[in-house]
Amino acid sequence: MGEAPAREDGTVTRSAEYVGSFLVDDCCLDDQMKQLHTQLKYLKGCERSRPVTLKFSLKGVKMYDEDEMTLLMAHALRRVSLSTAHPIDAQFAFVSHNPGSTDAQLYCHVFKARHARA
C-alpha cells in the first residue's frame, strides 16, 4: 500500500513505519510539545519499527498491519489532543488517550513516513 488518494468517504490511507509509543506528561501544551520534540529527536535513529497502514478520517485514526487485514490501533478523533511532525526526518506523531482508559494518561504514537513528502 502506498499513497492512496482520499476515498469517497474522505478517508486517506498512508503507509508508514510504526516506531512506538511513550507516555506524555499531563502538563501545559508548550511543555508537551517540548517533550514530544525531544523524544522525536531521540527516536529518529530508531532501527526498530513495524510497517503499518494508517487510515485517517474525520472519525479518527486507525492503524492496520501492512496488509490491512488486522486492526492494531484505533483512536477516535475526540481522543486525539495534538499532533506534530518533523518533515526533514519524515516523522510524525499524535497524542491521545487510550481507548477504554478511565485515567487521563496520554500516549504519543510515533511513525516514520516511507517518503519525506508524505
Secondary structure, DSSP 8 states (H G I E B T S, - for coil): ---B---TTS-EEEEEEEEEEEEE-SS-HHHHHHHHHHHHHHHTT----EEEEEEEETTEEEEEETTS-SEEEEEEGGGEEEEEEEGGGTEEEEEEE-TT--S--EEEEEEEESSTT-
